[in-house]
Amino acid sequence: MATLSKRKNSWSFVIEIGKAQGVKVRKRITLPTFKEAKLRMAEVESQVEKMRANKLNPIEIRDALKFDSTRMFDFMRLMATAKEREVLQKFIYPPKSETVTVSEFTDIWQQDFELLDYSPTTQKGYRSIIDLTIKPVFGHIILREVTAFDIEEWKDNQLRAKKRSNTTVNHHLMCLKSMFKRAMKTRYLNSNPMKEVEAPKLTNHEAKFFTIKQVTLLIDELKDSDPEYYVPAITARDTGLRSSELFALTWNDIDFETKVINIDKGVNVIDREFVKHKPKNPTSKRKVKILNDELVSTLQGYKDQRVFTYNLLQKKLKGTDPVFMNASPVTIDGHSVLTRMKPNAVGKHWRKLLNSYTECDHKDESHDPECYPLLNHNWHSLRHTHASILLFNRENIIDVSRRLGHADVGTTYNIYGHLMDEDYEGMGNRYHEVMYKTGS
């Protein structure tokens, strides 16, 4: 059994093949990423077992793997001897069916989704695109016969005839790109038609955030109308956590003494079931400092309420229990239990609150006119609001990026860079203040 090991900027594994003249024969294979190495290791182990079963000696097996590791299959097959070509064709580079259709390959691809480490949300999205778009349009075509022209023609039809947005079409193209990439990796294809397809340009939409007055009014009203959603809302506002991160929190993740929240997982609701997953990207795994004592005391009070409710149910609150639970117990199999708060349910209540400002008469005195318009805002706007407040207060964008768990600071700048324009405009005044007035 081979094991993976990190080697600076790559991952490798050593496969033990056997012995030849009393000497161990092994082969090290190195790949750029953990995911590629993990997939390749499983593939190599299967290949070695097949070659052993067919009585190939360890040297022949090693040499066959050596040819494969170059990733220049056609060239190496031309250079190989007849015996080596036979081994390569039979065990390492077996010819795939030239009649496999796109529909048949999507079924093969979907079986590998978990092995490829796709998130539950990505899996659900890809399956939907496969069923609603890829199979109806391309399913009957032989996989090897799909051309860039076919995809470009489909793309133009989606944009012009069906009036699909650039964003939606891009999502579908990303799914196709992943599918053809997998077909290349598994050697169903020798070339990828997606390399010649241009994605439609996306318009950069400015992040929708609330003003301080808006978010204060909204959360105060939420406290009165839907109090059980009040604590998740202020936690989102004061930490900038993603919805999937917020509702994955357990009490073990909150350190009340150091005022730090540990983010190491996410959760999504797929087909009404909670599905835990890894953080969105490596930098999403982080520790978020709670910046205000009010949130600490609110969370502590919220925890005390949960302890009281659990005591009434004759249960003990555990550190592994989710932080955000519905306030009212429900009866399941004759037992009263608390159920987890669903992100989509909270988002729906928040949307309802925003709609009350969007749809009502602007002259309605019960609503502050500053809360208009909020049509394009949503729960995620609380995250944008948190970031905008930090940047308006001239916090370092690198620190803000780390706090938000962005993959790199470029992501943060692309989303919030416009908020810093006003700060840049004031740069001259601040420079003049330091250079010419400090010493006077």
N, C-alpha and C positions, 0 to 999 in steps of 0.2 A: 504494500500500500504506500503510494507516494504521498509526501506532505509538501505543502506550499511554504515558501520562505521569501522574505523581503530582501531585495538586493538593491539598495540605493533607490533608483527610480524605476525599478522593475520588480517582477515577481518570477520566481522559478521553482521548479520541482525536479527531483531526481527519481527516475524510474529504475527499479532493480529488475534487470532482465533475466539474469541467471549466471551460470559459470561456464567459462571456456578454458579448458586446460588448467583447471584449478584456480583461475583468476575470475573475480567478480566482474561481470559486464553490466554497466549501467549507462544511462543517458540523461544528461541535464538539458532541460528545455526552459528557455527564458522568454517571457512575454511582457509587454508594457504595463498591463493592468491586472489586478487581482481577478476581475471577472473573466478576462480572456484566459488567464492561467488556469482558473478553476474549471472552465469548460474544456480546455485543451487537455488537462490532466485526466478528466473522465474519459475523454475520447481516446487518449493514448493507452490508458489501462485496458480499455476494451479491445483496441487493436493488438496489443501485446498478447492478450489471452487468446485471440483468434489465431495469431501466428504460432503461438506455442501449440495450440490444438492441432495445427497443420504441420507439426514436426519441423518447423524452422529452427535453426540453431541460434544461440544468442547473438552471434556476430551478424548474421543476416537480419535479425530483428533490429539490432542497433543501427545498422546501415540504412535500413528502410526508414527508421525514425529520423536519421540524419538528413536524408533527402527531403523529408517532409518539413523539417524545421527551417529549411531555407525559404519556404513559401513561394518557390519558383517551380511549381509542379510540372508544367509542360516542358520547361527547359531541362529540368533534371531527368525527366522521363526519356528525353531524346539522348541525353548523355549516358544514361544507365545501360548496363549490359542487359541481355535478354532475360536473364534470371532476375535481375533487380527490377526490371520493368514489370515482370510478372507479379512480383511481391507488391510493388507499388500499386498496380492496378487492382489487385485482389484485396489488399488489406488497408492500404493507406489512402489511395485516391480512387475508390471504386466509382465507376461511371454511374451517375444518377439517371433515373428514368427521364428520357427526353420527352415523354408525353405527359409529365405531371402538370396539372393545370394550376392556375393561381388559387382557385378555391381549395384544391387538395393541399397545396403548400401552406395556405393560411391555417389549415387544421393542424398540420405538423408543427408550424411555428407556435401556435397557441399552447401546445403541450409543453413548450420550453419556457413559457412566460416566467414561472417561478424560478427556474434555474437561471434565467437571465437577470433575476433580481429586479424585475419591474415592480414598481409600487402598486398597491391595490387599485389606486385611482387610475394609474396609467393602464393597467390591465383592463379595467372596466371600460375606459375610453377607447382603447384599441379594439376590444371585442365589438363595441358598438359601431365603430367605423368599418370594421371588417364586414359585419352583418348588413349594415345599411348602405355602404358605399362600395367597398372593394369587391365583394362577391357579386352584387348585382351588375356592376360595370365590367370588371375584369375577370370574374370568376371562371368563365368558360374558356378563356384564352390560355394557351400553353405558356407556362411561366417564362420559358426561354424566348418566346416570340413577342413579349411585351416590349415596346419601343418607347423612347423618350417622346416621340411624336404622339403616340397613343395617350400618354400621360398629359402632355401639353394640351391636346385636344379636349381631354376631360376637364382639365383645369379651366380652360377658357369657357367651356360650357357651364361649369359651376359658377363662375364669376359673372358671366353675361346673361345666359338664359335663365339660370335659377336664382340669380341675384344673391348668391352666398357672399358673406363678408370675406375680406382678405384673411382675417384671423382664422375663421372656420376652415377655409381652404388650406391654409398653412398647417393646421392641425392634421388634416387628412394627408397632406403631403409628407409630414413628419412620420406618420404611421407607415406610409408606403416606403419611405426611406429606410425605416427600421426593418421592414419586411424584406426588402431587397438586400440590405446589408446582411441579414441573417441567412438569406439564400446564398450569398457569396461565401460566408463563413462555413456553411455546411456543404458547399460545392455543388449546389444545384445550378449555379450560374457562374459564368466566367467574366461577365461584365455587368456593371450596374447602370441601368438606364436612367436612374435618378440623378446621376452626375451631370447630365445635360439638361435637367429641368430647372427652370428658374422659379423661385418662390415669389409670390406677389409681395410687393412692398407693404410693410405695415406702417400705419400712422402712429407716431408716439403720442399716446394720450396722457395728459397730465394726471397725476395721482389725485383722486378726490379726497380731500380732507376737510374736517370740521374746524371752524374757528373755536377758540376756547369757550366763548359764550355759547355757541351752538352745542358743543358736546356737553357742557355743564347743564344746559336746559334739558337736553334730550335724556341724559342719564338721570337727572332728578325726576323727570316725568316717568321714566322707566321704573324708578324706585317706588313710585306711587301706583302705577298701573300693573306692572309685572315684577314685583319685588324679588322673585327668585332668580331673575335674570340680571339683577343689578350688580351683583358681585362679579360675574363673568365679564360684564361690560366695563367696569372700572379697572379690572385686572388687564383686559385687553388694551384699554386706553393708556394705562400707566406702565405697561411693559413692552407693548408693541409685538406681542407674540402672535404667530399665525394661529388661525382657528384650530388647525389640526394639532398644534403644539399645546394650545390652551386646554383643550378638552381631553388631552392625553395625560395631564398632570395628575400625580398621586400625592398624598400628603408627605411621602418620603422625599419628594422633589423640592419641597419648600423648607428652607432652613430659616426659622424665625429669628435665631440669634444673629446670624451673619447677614440676614436680609438678602438672601440669594436664592434664586429659582434655578434648578438644574433642568436643562432641556436635553433629553437624549432619545426622544421617541415622538412619534406622531400617531394620530388615530383618525380614521375615516369611517363613515357608515356606508357599507356596501350591501345592497339588498337587505336593508334593515338590521344588519349585523355590524358590530364594532370590529374593525380590523386594524390591529396595531402594525405600524411599519417604522422603518428607520427614518431618521431626520432627512429632510429634503436633499441636503448635500452635506459633505463633511464639516463645513463651517457652521452648519445649523446646530451641530452638537456643541452646546455652549452653556455658560452660566450667566444668568441675567440678574444684575443687581437691582433690588427694589429701591427706587430713588426717593420715595416719600414714606414717612411713618404712618400716614393715614391708611395706605394700602395694607401695610403690615398689620395694623390693628383691626382693619376690616376683615382680612383673611383669618386672623386669629379668632375674631368673634364668630365668623362663619363656621370655623372648625368647632368651636364650642357648641354652636347650635346643632351641628351634626352629631357630636358626642351625645348631646341630650336626646336627640331623636333615636339614635342607636340604642341608648339605654332603655327608652320606652319600648323598643322592639326586642329588648333583652339580647342585644348584640353588642359587640365591642368594635369600635372604629379601629381599623388597621392602617398601618402606614402605606400599604399597597392599594388601599381603596381610592377610587377616583375622587378628586377634589370636588368636581361639580356634579352633583346629583339632584334629581328633582325633589322638591321639598315634601311632597305628599307621598306617603307609602302606597303601594298597590299590592293587591293580593295575587300571589302566584302559587299554585298548588297548595292553597290553604294557608300560606304564610305571608305575612306582611313584610314587604321588602322595599328598599329604596332603589330606584332605577337610575341609570346614567342619563345625564343631560345630553341630548343629541344636538350637535352643532347646527344642523339644518333647522331644527325647531327653534333654537335661539335666534338664528338668522331671520327666520320668518317673523318672529315677534318684533325684532328690530326693524325689519322692512315695514311692518304694519305701523310702527311708530313714525317712521320717516314719511310714509304715505299720508299720515294724518296731517303733516305739514305741507306736503306736496299737493294734495287734492283739494284741501279746504280753501275757502275764500281768503285771500290775503288780508282782507279787512277784518277778519275774525279777531276780535280783541283777546281771545283766549290763547292765541299763539303769537309769539314774538316774531315780528317781520324779518329779523335777522336770520331766522331759520329757513328762509326761502333762497333759492330752490334746492331741494335735496333729492331730486329725481334720480340722479346718477350715483348717489352714495349708497353704501351698503355696510355690512359688518366689518369688512376688510378696511373700510375707511378709518376705523379706529386705529389700526396699525399705521396707516399713513399719517394720521393726526399725531401720533406719538413721535414719529420720525420728524415731522414738520416742526413740532415744538422744540425738539432738540436742536435742529438746524437753525431755526430762527434765533435761538439763544447762542448761536455760534459754537456749538459743540463740534469737535473735530469729526469730519465726515468718516474717517477711518474707524473711529470709536463707534460711531453710529452704525456703520456697516457691520461691525462685529456684533454689536448688540442685537441687530435685526437678524443676524445669521445669514447674510447674503454670501453668495459664492465668492464675490470679489467686490472691491470698492466701486468698480465700474458699473455694476448693477445698481448700486445705491445712487450714483451720480446720474445715471440714465433716468431713474425714476424721480429723483428729488432735486436734480441740478438746477431747475428753474427757480427753486425756492431760494437759491443762493445768489441770484442775480442782484437782488437789492443789497446784499452784503458786499458784493463786488463793487457796486456803485459807491458805497461808502468807504472803499479802500483808500481812495485818494485823501479823503479828509482825515482818516486815522493815521495814514503815513505822514501827512503834513503835521498832525498833532505831535507825533513822536519825534520827528526830525527837527522841527523848527520852534516848538513851544516848550519842549521838556526842559531845555537849559535856560530859558528866559525867566 
